[in-house]
Amino acid sequence: MQVFVYGTLTDSEQVESLLGDGPGTYESLGPATLEGFHRVDGAYPTLLPGGTVDGELLAVDDRALERLDRYEGVDRGLYVRVTVPRADGGSAQLYVGDPDKLGVAVDGVWTDDRPFADAVRAYIVREDTVVLNHE
């Protein structure tokens, strides 16, 4: 499966340090752009609605994806992993950080009655968010 990364994991040395010794395998697929979000920085980078963000696509197996989930703090609620369509008809996984937990000052961006992950998923569908691979 593919994962769109836009922060520390765009650094090949960081990815190698995290995933290079296994378990699991990964491969860099090169630069990509995510349309529909823009990057903001807090304690860690995250995404907010609107704009575009440059990043990279990684191909990972299930075990490497589990390691990425731990690295991104999915179990602690720092980030949620969601699926976003790719322009070529496939899909990629995407980590979006909860601004409240990452110290990003935003007002009203994700506020509704839904849990954070559900609000992000609804936005992706509503706004036709897509990953463009630069192969």
N, CA, C and O atoms as CSV, one atom per row, in Angstrom:
chain,resi,resn,atom,element,x,y,z
A,1,MET,N,N,0.837,-1.169,0.000
A,1,MET,CA,C,0.000,0.000,0.000
A,1,MET,C,C,0.886,1.237,0.000
A,1,MET,O,O,2.081,1.165,0.285
A,2,GLN,N,N,0.279,2.368,-0.323
A,2,GLN,CA,C,1.035,3.612,-0.395
A,2,GLN,C,C,0.643,4.552,0.736
A,2,GLN,O,O,-0.499,4.563,1.195
A,3,VAL,N,N,1.628,5.344,1.176
A,3,VAL,CA,C,1.421,6.332,2.228
A,3,VAL,C,C,1.982,7.660,1.738
A,3,VAL,O,O,3.126,7.731,1.289
A,4,PHE,N,N,1.165,8.719,1.825
A,4,PHE,CA,C,1.641,10.061,1.508
A,4,PHE,C,C,2.224,10.660,2.788
A,4,PHE,O,O,1.540,10.730,3.809
A,5,VAL,N,N,3.493,11.095,2.732
A,5,VAL,CA,C,4.152,11.713,3.879
A,5,VAL,C,C,4.546,13.135,3.509
A,5,VAL,O,O,4.852,13.426,2.353
A,6,TYR,N,N,4.536,14.025,4.510
A,6,TYR,CA,C,4.763,15.450,4.235
A,6,TYR,C,C,5.617,16.146,5.281
A,6,TYR,O,O,5.886,17.341,5.156
A,7,GLY,N,N,6.040,15.442,6.291
A,7,GLY,CA,C,6.815,16.060,7.367
A,7,GLY,C,C,8.172,15.420,7.496
A,7,GLY,O,O,8.926,15.343,6.526
A,8,THR,N,N,8.488,14.954,8.701
A,8,THR,CA,C,9.801,14.368,8.964
A,8,THR,C,C,10.077,13.150,8.088
A,8,THR,O,O,11.235,12.830,7.822
A,9,LEU,N,N,9.032,12.475,7.641
A,9,LEU,CA,C,9.234,11.264,6.840
A,9,LEU,C,C,9.534,11.547,5.368
A,9,LEU,O,O,9.638,10.615,4.571
A,10,THR,N,N,9.673,12.823,4.998
A,10,THR,CA,C,10.178,13.142,3.665
A,10,THR,C,C,11.707,13.118,3.652
A,10,THR,O,O,12.325,13.200,2.590
A,11,ASP,N,N,12.307,13.004,4.825
A,11,ASP,CA,C,13.760,12.901,4.961
A,11,ASP,C,C,14.134,11.420,4.856
A,11,ASP,O,O,13.781,10.621,5.723
A,12,SER,N,N,14.849,11.063,3.791
A,12,SER,CA,C,15.164,9.646,3.545
A,12,SER,C,C,15.946,9.024,4.697
A,12,SER,O,O,15.764,7.840,4.981
A,13,GLU,N,N,16.807,9.782,5.368
A,13,GLU,CA,C,17.551,9.235,6.504
A,13,GLU,C,C,16.616,8.927,7.670
A,13,GLU,O,O,16.802,7.927,8.363
A,14,GLN,N,N,15.618,9.772,7.890
A,14,GLN,CA,C,14.649,9.539,8.960
A,14,GLN,C,C,13.840,8.266,8.672
A,14,GLN,O,O,13.619,7.451,9.567
A,15,VAL,N,N,13.404,8.103,7.426
A,15,VAL,CA,C,12.635,6.913,7.049
A,15,VAL,C,C,13.488,5.664,7.213
A,15,VAL,O,O,13.022,4.655,7.741
A,16,GLU,N,N,14.724,5.730,6.766
A,16,GLU,CA,C,15.623,4.578,6.891
A,16,GLU,C,C,15.858,4.237,8.361
A,16,GLU,O,O,15.887,3.063,8.729
A,17,SER,N,N,16.023,5.246,9.190
A,17,SER,CA,C,16.218,5.033,10.618
A,17,SER,C,C,14.996,4.363,11.257
A,17,SER,O,O,15.131,3.509,12.132
A,18,LEU,N,N,13.828,4.756,10.814
A,18,LEU,CA,C,12.587,4.225,11.382
A,18,LEU,C,C,12.231,2.846,10.838
A,18,LEU,O,O,11.838,1.964,11.602
A,19,LEU,N,N,12.365,2.649,9.524
A,19,LEU,CA,C,11.848,1.431,8.890
A,19,LEU,C,C,12.914,0.504,8.316
A,19,LEU,O,O,12.619,-0.644,7.984
A,20,GLY,N,N,14.131,0.981,8.197
A,20,GLY,CA,C,15.157,0.234,7.478
A,20,GLY,C,C,15.541,-1.103,8.072
A,20,GLY,O,O,15.951,-2.005,7.342
A,21,ASP,N,N,15.416,-1.253,9.396
A,21,ASP,CA,C,15.850,-2.500,10.013
A,21,ASP,C,C,14.710,-3.496,10.204
A,21,ASP,O,O,14.886,-4.522,10.861
A,22,GLY,N,N,13.532,-3.194,9.628
A,22,GLY,CA,C,12.392,-4.089,9.756
A,22,GLY,C,C,11.838,-4.094,11.166
A,22,GLY,O,O,12.375,-3.366,12.002
A,23,PRO,N,N,10.833,-4.836,11.489
A,23,PRO,CA,C,10.128,-5.693,10.532
A,23,PRO,C,C,9.348,-4.861,9.523
A,23,PRO,O,O,8.985,-3.712,9.774
A,24,GLY,N,N,9.111,-5.461,8.411
A,24,GLY,CA,C,8.401,-4.796,7.337
A,24,GLY,C,C,9.357,-4.239,6.305
A,24,GLY,O,O,10.566,-4.153,6.520
A,25,THR,N,N,8.780,-3.864,5.181
A,25,THR,CA,C,9.569,-3.317,4.095
A,25,THR,C,C,8.927,-2.026,3.606
A,25,THR,O,O,7.728,-1.800,3.773
A,26,TYR,N,N,9.759,-1.188,2.999
A,26,TYR,CA,C,9.270,0.055,2.424
A,26,TYR,C,C,10.092,0.398,1.199
A,26,TYR,O,O,11.193,-0.118,1.006
A,27,GLU,N,N,9.543,1.279,0.370
A,27,GLU,CA,C,10.249,1.784,-0.794
A,27,GLU,C,C,9.755,3.203,-1.041
A,27,GLU,O,O,8.554,3.463,-0.973
A,28,SER,N,N,10.664,4.110,-1.325
A,28,SER,CA,C,10.279,5.472,-1.695
A,28,SER,C,C,9.825,5.462,-3.151
A,28,SER,O,O,10.514,4.940,-4.028
A,29,LEU,N,N,8.648,6.050,-3.393
A,29,LEU,CA,C,8.112,6.124,-4.748
A,29,LEU,C,C,8.300,7.512,-5.357
A,29,LEU,O,O,7.898,7.748,-6.496
A,30,GLY,N,N,8.902,8.420,-4.614
A,30,GLY,CA,C,9.216,9.737,-5.141
A,30,GLY,C,C,8.227,10.813,-4.741
A,30,GLY,O,O,7.302,10.576,-3.964
A,31,PRO,N,N,8.440,12.009,-5.291
A,31,PRO,CA,C,7.633,13.165,-4.915
A,31,PRO,C,C,6.172,13.041,-5.331
A,31,PRO,O,O,5.829,12.400,-6.325
A,32,ALA,N,N,5.330,13.683,-4.526
A,32,ALA,CA,C,3.889,13.712,-4.797
A,32,ALA,C,C,3.328,14.999,-4.195
A,32,ALA,O,O,3.974,15.647,-3.371
A,33,THR,N,N,2.139,15.351,-4.611
A,33,THR,CA,C,1.448,16.526,-4.080
A,33,THR,C,C,0.062,16.114,-3.627
A,33,THR,O,O,-0.625,15.352,-4.306
A,34,LEU,N,N,-0.340,16.619,-2.484
A,34,LEU,CA,C,-1.680,16.391,-1.954
A,34,LEU,C,C,-2.487,17.658,-2.181
A,34,LEU,O,O,-2.129,18.727,-1.687
A,35,GLU,N,N,-3.566,17.538,-2.922
A,35,GLU,CA,C,-4.455,18.667,-3.174
A,35,GLU,C,C,-5.622,18.599,-2.209
A,35,GLU,O,O,-6.248,17.551,-2.051
A,36,GLY,N,N,-5.914,19.733,-1.558
A,36,GLY,CA,C,-7.045,19.807,-0.652
A,36,GLY,C,C,-6.658,20.092,0.785
A,36,GLY,O,O,-7.521,20.373,1.616
A,37,PHE,N,N,-5.363,20.022,1.088
A,37,PHE,CA,C,-4.857,20.329,2.422
A,37,PHE,C,C,-3.622,21.215,2.294
A,37,PHE,O,O,-3.002,21.277,1.233
A,38,HIS,N,N,-3.274,21.893,3.370
A,38,HIS,CA,C,-1.993,22.591,3.457
A,38,HIS,C,C,-1.351,22.254,4.799
A,38,HIS,O,O,-2.028,21.924,5.772
A,39,ARG,N,N,-0.032,22.346,4.818
A,39,ARG,CA,C,0.743,21.980,6.012
A,39,ARG,C,C,0.832,23.166,6.967
A,39,ARG,O,O,1.004,24.311,6.549
A,40,VAL,N,N,0.713,22.867,8.253
A,40,VAL,CA,C,0.972,23.833,9.319
A,40,VAL,C,C,1.865,23.145,10.351
A,40,VAL,O,O,1.849,21.922,10.494
A,41,ASP,N,N,2.632,23.945,11.055
A,41,ASP,CA,C,3.554,23.387,12.029
A,41,ASP,C,C,3.149,23.765,13.440
A,41,ASP,O,O,2.835,24.921,13.728
A,42,GLY,N,N,3.161,22.777,14.308
A,42,GLY,CA,C,2.970,22.960,15.736
A,42,GLY,C,C,4.081,22.184,16.399
A,42,GLY,O,O,5.236,22.284,15.985
A,43,ALA,N,N,3.756,21.409,17.426
A,43,ALA,CA,C,4.752,20.524,18.009
A,43,ALA,C,C,5.275,19.572,16.936
A,43,ALA,O,O,6.454,19.218,16.930
A,44,TYR,N,N,4.393,19.164,16.036
A,44,TYR,CA,C,4.716,18.365,14.862
A,44,TYR,C,C,3.884,18.922,13.716
A,44,TYR,O,O,2.865,19.568,13.959
A,45,PRO,N,N,4.298,18.687,12.459
A,45,PRO,CA,C,3.496,19.188,11.347
A,45,PRO,C,C,2.164,18.441,11.235
A,45,PRO,O,O,2.065,17.261,11.570
A,46,THR,N,N,1.154,19.151,10.760
A,46,THR,CA,C,-0.138,18.537,10.467
A,46,THR,C,C,-0.728,19.218,9.250
A,46,THR,O,O,-0.095,20.074,8.632
A,47,LEU,N,N,-1.933,18.832,8.917
A,47,LEU,CA,C,-2.614,19.358,7.745
A,47,LEU,C,C,-3.916,20.029,8.144
A,47,LEU,O,O,-4.595,19.602,9.078
A,48,LEU,N,N,-4.249,21.088,7.418
A,48,LEU,CA,C,-5.523,21.763,7.577
A,48,LEU,C,C,-6.177,21.873,6.205
A,48,LEU,O,O,-5.494,21.794,5.184
A,49,PRO,N,N,-7.487,22.053,6.174
A,49,PRO,CA,C,-8.198,22.123,4.895
A,49,PRO,C,C,-7.721,23.260,3.998
A,49,PRO,O,O,-7.337,24.334,4.460
A,50,GLY,N,N,-7.761,22.978,2.692
A,50,GLY,CA,C,-7.460,23.970,1.674
A,50,GLY,C,C,-6.020,23.955,1.225
A,50,GLY,O,O,-5.121,23.662,2.013
A,51,GLY,N,N,-5.797,24.268,-0.034
A,51,GLY,CA,C,-4.458,24.398,-0.571
A,51,GLY,C,C,-3.852,23.100,-1.038
A,51,GLY,O,O,-4.555,22.133,-1.332
A,52,THR,N,N,-2.531,23.094,-1.101
A,52,THR,CA,C,-1.778,21.905,-1.511
A,52,THR,C,C,-0.559,21.755,-0.611
A,52,THR,O,O,-0.109,22.710,0.022
A,53,VAL,N,N,-0.046,20.555,-0.574
A,53,VAL,CA,C,1.187,20.293,0.174
A,53,VAL,C,C,2.025,19.297,-0.619
A,53,VAL,O,O,1.518,18.295,-1.122
A,54,ASP,N,N,3.313,19.594,-0.718
A,54,ASP,CA,C,4.239,18.684,-1.367
A,54,ASP,C,C,4.749,17.675,-0.358
A,54,ASP,O,O,4.924,17.985,0.821
A,55,GLY,N,N,4.982,16.471,-0.833
A,55,GLY,CA,C,5.485,15.413,0.016
A,55,GLY,C,C,6.028,14.296,-0.835
A,55,GLY,O,O,6.510,14.519,-1.946
A,56,GLU,N,N,5.948,13.085,-0.306
A,56,GLU,CA,C,6.423,11.902,-1.019
A,56,GLU,C,C,5.476,10.752,-0.790
A,56,GLU,O,O,4.712,10.734,0.175
A,57,LEU,N,N,5.536,9.804,-1.681
A,57,LEU,CA,C,4.798,8.557,-1.513
A,57,LEU,C,C,5.772,7.456,-1.128
A,57,LEU,O,O,6.844,7.315,-1.716
A,58,LEU,N,N,5.376,6.687,-0.135
A,58,LEU,CA,C,6.115,5.495,0.266
A,58,LEU,C,C,5.241,4.287,-0.008
A,58,LEU,O,O,4.031,4.335,0.210
A,59,ALA,N,N,5.835,3.211,-0.478
A,59,ALA,CA,C,5.157,1.922,-0.564
A,59,ALA,C,C,5.581,1.140,0.670
A,59,ALA,O,O,6.774,0.988,0.931
A,60,VAL,N,N,4.608,0.642,1.430
A,60,VAL,CA,C,4.908,-0.092,2.654
A,60,VAL,C,C,4.065,-1.355,2.729
A,60,VAL,O,O,2.983,-1.434,2.149
A,61,ASP,N,N,4.578,-2.336,3.452
A,61,ASP,CA,C,3.759,-3.514,3.734
A,61,ASP,C,C,3.048,-3.293,5.069
A,61,ASP,O,O,3.242,-2.262,5.713
A,62,ASP,N,N,2.231,-4.252,5.482
A,62,ASP,CA,C,1.429,-4.090,6.703
A,62,ASP,C,C,2.294,-3.875,7.948
A,62,ASP,O,O,1.938,-3.085,8.823
A,63,ARG,N,N,3.415,-4.568,8.027
A,63,ARG,CA,C,4.260,-4.440,9.224
A,63,ARG,C,C,4.912,-3.062,9.291
A,63,ARG,O,O,5.021,-2.484,10.372
A,64,ALA,N,N,5.343,-2.533,8.157
A,64,ALA,CA,C,5.907,-1.182,8.141
A,64,ALA,C,C,4.819,-0.154,8.451
A,64,ALA,O,O,5.089,0.853,9.107
A,65,LEU,N,N,3.595,-0.399,7.985
A,65,LEU,CA,C,2.490,0.512,8.290
A,65,LEU,C,C,2.218,0.534,9.795
A,65,LEU,O,O,1.953,1.595,10.359
A,66,GLU,N,N,2.280,-0.609,10.437
A,66,GLU,CA,C,2.112,-0.655,11.899
A,66,GLU,C,C,3.178,0.183,12.595
A,66,GLU,O,O,2.890,0.871,13.574
A,67,ARG,N,N,4.405,0.125,12.093
A,67,ARG,CA,C,5.488,0.936,12.674
A,67,ARG,C,C,5.235,2.418,12.452
A,67,ARG,O,O,5.498,3.233,13.336
A,68,LEU,N,N,4.726,2.772,11.278
A,68,LEU,CA,C,4.388,4.174,11.024
A,68,LEU,C,C,3.268,4.645,11.958
A,68,LEU,O,O,3.310,5.764,12.470
A,69,ASP,N,N,2.272,3.787,12.176
A,69,ASP,CA,C,1.188,4.138,13.107
A,69,ASP,C,C,1.748,4.447,14.500
A,69,ASP,O,O,1.328,5.414,15.135
A,70,ARG,N,N,2.687,3.637,14.972
A,70,ARG,CA,C,3.289,3.887,16.287
A,70,ARG,C,C,4.076,5.196,16.275
A,70,ARG,O,O,3.972,5.996,17.204
A,71,TYR,N,N,4.862,5.410,15.223
A,71,TYR,CA,C,5.662,6.620,15.101
A,71,TYR,C,C,4.773,7.871,15.109
A,71,TYR,O,O,5.121,8.879,15.723
A,72,GLU,N,N,3.641,7.800,14.434
A,72,GLU,CA,C,2.737,8.945,14.333
A,72,GLU,C,C,1.816,9.089,15.541
A,72,GLU,O,O,1.054,10.052,15.619
A,73,GLY,N,N,1.871,8.163,16.469
A,73,GLY,CA,C,1.069,8.270,17.688
A,73,GLY,C,C,-0.416,8.057,17.471
A,73,GLY,O,O,-1.242,8.664,18.153
A,74,VAL,N,N,-0.761,7.189,16.519
A,74,VAL,CA,C,-2.176,6.908,16.239
A,74,VAL,C,C,-2.865,6.369,17.496
A,74,VAL,O,O,-3.999,6.744,17.792
A,75,ASP,N,N,-2.185,5.497,18.226
A,75,ASP,CA,C,-2.779,4.912,19.433
A,75,ASP,C,C,-2.983,5.941,20.547
A,75,ASP,O,O,-3.803,5.725,21.440
A,76,ARG,N,N,-2.250,7.053,20.506
A,76,ARG,CA,C,-2.391,8.118,21.510
A,76,ARG,C,C,-3.297,9.243,21.034
A,76,ARG,O,O,-3.511,10.216,21.757
A,77,GLY,N,N,-3.833,9.117,19.814
A,77,GLY,CA,C,-4.731,10.131,19.286
A,77,GLY,C,C,-4.043,11.371,18.740
A,77,GLY,O,O,-4.705,12.372,18.467
A,78,LEU,N,N,-2.704,11.321,18.574
A,78,LEU,CA,C,-2.013,12.477,18.001
A,78,LEU,C,C,-2.367,12.655,16.532
A,78,LEU,O,O,-2.631,13.766,16.073
A,79,TYR,N,N,-2.367,11.548,15.806
A,79,TYR,CA,C,-2.698,11.546,14.386
A,79,TYR,C,C,-3.748,10.487,14.124
A,79,TYR,O,O,-3.851,9.499,14.850
A,80,VAL,N,N,-4.525,10.706,13.078
A,80,VAL,CA,C,-5.411,9.675,12.556
A,80,VAL,C,C,-4.889,9.294,11.180
A,80,VAL,O,O,-4.344,10.124,10.452
A,81,ARG,N,N,-5.064,8.032,10.842
A,81,ARG,CA,C,-4.685,7.575,9.500
A,81,ARG,C,C,-5.959,7.412,8.701
A,81,ARG,O,O,-6.876,6.698,9.106
A,82,VAL,N,N,-6.006,8.081,7.558
A,82,VAL,CA,C,-7.183,8.044,6.700
A,82,VAL,C,C,-6.755,7.676,5.288
A,82,VAL,O,O,-5.581,7.778,4.935
A,83,THR,N,N,-7.710,7.254,4.497
A,83,THR,CA,C,-7.451,6.906,3.103
A,83,THR,C,C,-7.845,8.079,2.220
A,83,THR,O,O,-8.910,8.672,2.388
A,84,VAL,N,N,-6.971,8.402,1.280
A,84,VAL,CA,C,-7.231,9.484,0.331
A,84,VAL,C,C,-7.012,8.936,-1.081
A,84,VAL,O,O,-6.087,8.156,-1.306
A,85,PRO,N,N,-7.858,9.340,-2.030
A,85,PRO,CA,C,-7.690,8.845,-3.397
A,85,PRO,C,C,-6.428,9.393,-4.060
A,85,PRO,O,O,-5.973,10.494,-3.751
A,86,ARG,N,N,-5.873,8.600,-4.977
A,86,ARG,CA,C,-4.791,9.055,-5.852
A,86,ARG,C,C,-5.384,9.370,-7.213
A,86,ARG,O,O,-6.396,8.788,-7.602
A,87,ALA,N,N,-4.768,10.276,-7.928
A,87,ALA,CA,C,-5.260,10.679,-9.241
A,87,ALA,C,C,-5.253,9.522,-10.237
A,87,ALA,O,O,-6.016,9.537,-11.203
A,88,ASP,N,N,-4.401,8.520,-10.013
A,88,ASP,CA,C,-4.318,7.389,-10.942
A,88,ASP,C,C,-5.372,6.309,-10.661
A,88,ASP,O,O,-5.360,5.249,-11.286
A,89,GLY,N,N,-6.277,6.584,-9.722
A,89,GLY,CA,C,-7.354,5.640,-9.428
A,89,GLY,C,C,-7.108,4.779,-8.198
A,89,GLY,O,O,-8.023,4.097,-7.734
A,90,GLY,N,N,-5.915,4.795,-7.672
A,90,GLY,CA,C,-5.619,4.035,-6.464
A,90,GLY,C,C,-5.934,4.854,-5.223
A,90,GLY,O,O,-6.723,5.798,-5.266
A,91,SER,N,N,-5.313,4.480,-4.131
A,91,SER,CA,C,-5.483,5.232,-2.889
A,91,SER,C,C,-4.180,5.224,-2.114
A,91,SER,O,O,-3.293,4.406,-2.358
A,92,ALA,N,N,-4.085,6.153,-1.174
A,92,ALA,CA,C,-2.920,6.237,-0.295
A,92,ALA,C,C,-3.410,6.494,1.122
A,92,ALA,O,O,-4.488,7.049,1.335
A,93,GLN,N,N,-2.613,6.087,2.066
A,93,GLN,CA,C,-2.880,6.388,3.461
A,93,GLN,C,C,-2.282,7.764,3.765
A,93,GLN,O,O,-1.291,8.171,3.159
A,94,LEU,N,N,-2.896,8.464,4.706
A,94,LEU,CA,C,-2.484,9.818,5.043
A,94,LEU,C,C,-2.645,10.006,6.544
A,94,LEU,O,O,-3.669,9.627,7.113
A,95,TYR,N,N,-1.643,10.588,7.186
A,95,TYR,CA,C,-1.721,10.901,8.610
A,95,TYR,C,C,-2.054,12.382,8.771
A,95,TYR,O,O,-1.367,13.250,8.232
A,96,VAL,N,N,-3.129,12.655,9.528
A,96,VAL,CA,C,-3.532,14.027,9.823
A,96,VAL,C,C,-3.538,14.183,11.340
A,96,VAL,O,O,-4.208,13.434,12.051
A,97,GLY,N,N,-2.787,15.160,11.822
A,97,GLY,CA,C,-2.663,15.376,13.254
A,97,GLY,C,C,-3.793,16.217,13.808
A,97,GLY,O,O,-4.289,17.134,13.154
A,98,ASP,N,N,-4.187,15.889,15.017
A,98,ASP,CA,C,-5.216,16.646,15.728
A,98,ASP,C,C,-4.595,17.957,16.206
A,98,ASP,O,O,-3.718,17.936,17.070
A,99,PRO,N,N,-5.033,19.103,15.660
A,99,PRO,CA,C,-4.411,20.383,16.032
A,99,PRO,C,C,-4.407,20.641,17.534
A,99,PRO,O,O,-3.443,21.196,18.060
A,100,ASP,N,N,-5.469,20.248,18.229
A,100,ASP,CA,C,-5.532,20.474,19.676
A,100,ASP,C,C,-4.426,19.730,20.409
A,100,ASP,O,O,-3.876,20.241,21.384
A,101,LYS,N,N,-4.099,18.535,19.952
A,101,LYS,CA,C,-3.090,17.722,20.624
A,101,LYS,C,C,-1.671,18.064,20.189
A,101,LYS,O,O,-0.706,17.692,20.856
A,102,LEU,N,N,-1.541,18.782,19.055
A,102,LEU,CA,C,-0.215,19.125,18.534
A,102,LEU,C,C,0.154,20.581,18.788
A,102,LEU,O,O,1.220,21.031,18.369
A,103,GLY,N,N,-0.710,21.316,19.465
A,103,GLY,CA,C,-0.416,22.706,19.779
A,103,GLY,C,C,-0.508,23.639,18.589
A,103,GLY,O,O,0.205,24.642,18.537
A,104,VAL,N,N,-1.372,23.332,17.631
A,104,VAL,CA,C,-1.585,24.192,16.474
A,104,VAL,C,C,-2.807,25.063,16.771
A,104,VAL,O,O,-3.900,24.550,17.008
A,105,ALA,N,N,-2.614,26.370,16.757
A,105,ALA,CA,C,-3.700,27.299,17.083
A,105,ALA,C,C,-4.577,27.526,15.862
A,105,ALA,O,O,-4.209,28.263,14.947
A,106,VAL,N,N,-5.730,26.890,15.858
A,106,VAL,CA,C,-6.722,27.093,14.796
A,106,VAL,C,C,-8.089,27.185,15.448
A,106,VAL,O,O,-8.361,26.523,16.450
A,107,ASP,N,N,-8.927,27.995,14.880
A,107,ASP,CA,C,-10.278,28.150,15.417
A,107,ASP,C,C,-11.295,27.579,14.449
A,107,ASP,O,O,-11.370,27.999,13.294
A,108,GLY,N,N,-12.064,26.637,14.914
A,108,GLY,CA,C,-13.217,26.167,14.172
A,108,GLY,C,C,-12.973,25.339,12.929
A,108,GLY,O,O,-13.911,25.104,12.167
A,109,VAL,N,N,-11.750,24.887,12.694
A,109,VAL,CA,C,-11.483,24.142,11.465
A,109,VAL,C,C,-12.170,22.789,11.449
A,109,VAL,O,O,-12.839,22.451,10.472
A,110,TRP,N,N,-12.024,22.018,12.493
A,110,TRP,CA,C,-12.581,20.667,12.524
A,110,TRP,C,C,-13.728,20.560,13.521
A,110,TRP,O,O,-14.086,19.454,13.927
A,111,THR,N,N,-14.303,21.671,13.917
A,111,THR,CA,C,-15.315,21.615,14.965
A,111,THR,C,C,-16.678,21.224,14.404
A,111,THR,O,O,-17.267,21.944,13.598
A,112,ASP,N,N,-17.136,20.131,14.824
A,112,ASP,CA,C,-18.513,19.684,14.659
A,112,ASP,C,C,-18.722,18.573,15.680
A,112,ASP,O,O,-17.854,18.335,16.520
A,113,ASP,N,N,-19.828,17.910,15.621
A,113,ASP,CA,C,-20.135,16.904,16.640
A,113,ASP,C,C,-19.452,15.566,16.403
A,113,ASP,O,O,-19.519,14.677,17.251
A,114,ARG,N,N,-18.795,15.414,15.254
A,114,ARG,CA,C,-18.149,14.152,14.930
A,114,ARG,C,C,-16.784,14.046,15.590
A,114,ARG,O,O,-16.145,15.057,15.882
A,115,PRO,N,N,-16.339,12.813,15.824
A,115,PRO,CA,C,-14.948,12.624,16.250
A,115,PRO,C,C,-14.005,13.166,15.170
A,115,PRO,O,O,-14.370,13.233,13.997
A,116,PHE,N,N,-12.794,13.552,15.573
A,116,PHE,CA,C,-11.823,14.158,14.672
A,116,PHE,C,C,-11.616,13.331,13.398
A,116,PHE,O,O,-11.654,13.882,12.298
A,117,ALA,N,N,-11.399,12.031,13.528
A,117,ALA,CA,C,-11.149,11.180,12.355
A,117,ALA,C,C,-12.325,11.218,11.383
A,117,ALA,O,O,-12.119,11.253,10.170
A,118,ASP,N,N,-13.541,11.211,11.890
A,118,ASP,CA,C,-14.721,11.259,11.022
A,118,ASP,C,C,-14.822,12.595,10.295
A,118,ASP,O,O,-15.211,12.636,9.128
A,119,ALA,N,N,-14.476,13.688,10.974
A,119,ALA,CA,C,-14.508,15.007,10.340
A,119,ALA,C,C,-13.484,15.086,9.206
A,119,ALA,O,O,-13.766,15.662,8.155
A,120,VAL,N,N,-12.306,14.514,9.414
A,120,VAL,CA,C,-11.278,14.510,8.375
A,120,VAL,C,C,-11.746,13.680,7.180
A,120,VAL,O,O,-11.616,14.111,6.035
A,121,ARG,N,N,-12.287,12.494,7.444
A,121,ARG,CA,C,-12.777,11.638,6.347
A,121,ARG,C,C,-13.884,12.331,5.551
A,121,ARG,O,O,-13.892,12.265,4.322
A,122,ALA,N,N,-14.809,12.989,6.231
A,122,ALA,CA,C,-15.905,13.692,5.549
A,122,ALA,C,C,-15.353,14.811,4.674
A,122,ALA,O,O,-15.843,15.023,3.565
A,123,TYR,N,N,-14.346,15.527,5.152
A,123,TYR,CA,C,-13.733,16.594,4.364
A,123,TYR,C,C,-13.099,16.034,3.090
A,123,TYR,O,O,-13.266,16.606,2.013
A,124,ILE,N,N,-12.375,14.922,3.207
A,124,ILE,CA,C,-11.705,14.321,2.050
A,124,ILE,C,C,-12.718,14.001,0.962
A,124,ILE,O,O,-12.464,14.271,-0.212
A,125,VAL,N,N,-13.850,13.434,1.326
A,125,VAL,CA,C,-14.891,13.084,0.350
A,125,VAL,C,C,-15.538,14.344,-0.210
A,125,VAL,O,O,-15.705,14.472,-1.423
A,126,ARG,N,N,-15.898,15.263,0.656
A,126,ARG,CA,C,-16.619,16.475,0.255
A,126,ARG,C,C,-15.784,17.353,-0.674
A,126,ARG,O,O,-16.319,17.951,-1.608
A,127,GLU,N,N,-14.490,17.432,-0.427
A,127,GLU,CA,C,-13.636,18.358,-1.176
A,127,GLU,C,C,-12.834,17.698,-2.296
A,127,GLU,O,O,-11.966,18.338,-2.889
A,128,ASP,N,N,-13.109,16.442,-2.592
A,128,ASP,CA,C,-12.386,15.742,-3.668
A,128,ASP,C,C,-10.872,15.832,-3.496
A,128,ASP,O,O,-10.154,16.107,-4.456
A,129,THR,N,N,-10.394,15.605,-2.301
A,129,THR,CA,C,-8.969,15.589,-2.015
A,129,THR,C,C,-8.304,14.474,-2.802
A,129,THR,O,O,-8.875,13.392,-2.939
A,130,VAL,N,N,-7.099,14.719,-3.326
A,130,VAL,CA,C,-6.436,13.731,-4.161
A,130,VAL,C,C,-4.925,13.871,-4.050
A,130,VAL,O,O,-4.402,14.968,-3.854
A,131,VAL,N,N,-4.221,12.728,-4.180
A,131,VAL,CA,C,-2.754,12.707,-4.235
A,131,VAL,C,C,-2.339,12.572,-5.695
A,131,VAL,O,O,-2.811,11.695,-6.418
A,132,LEU,N,N,-1.448,13.460,-6.106
A,132,LEU,CA,C,-0.879,13.422,-7.457
A,132,LEU,C,C,0.553,12.930,-7.357
A,132,LEU,O,O,1.381,13.552,-6.692
A,133,ASN,N,N,0.851,11.804,-8.023
A,133,ASN,CA,C,2.205,11.261,-8.032
A,133,ASN,C,C,2.955,11.910,-9.183
A,133,ASN,O,O,2.408,12.064,-10.275
A,134,HIS,N,N,4.211,12.294,-8.944
A,134,HIS,CA,C,5.020,13.000,-9.960
A,134,HIS,C,C,5.947,12.057,-10.709
A,134,HIS,O,O,7.069,12.442,-11.038
A,135,GLU,N,N,5.516,10.845,-10.986
A,135,GLU,CA,C,6.356,9.882,-11.703
A,135,GLU,C,C,6.614,10.366,-13.116
A,135,GLU,O,O,7.304,9.694,-13.883
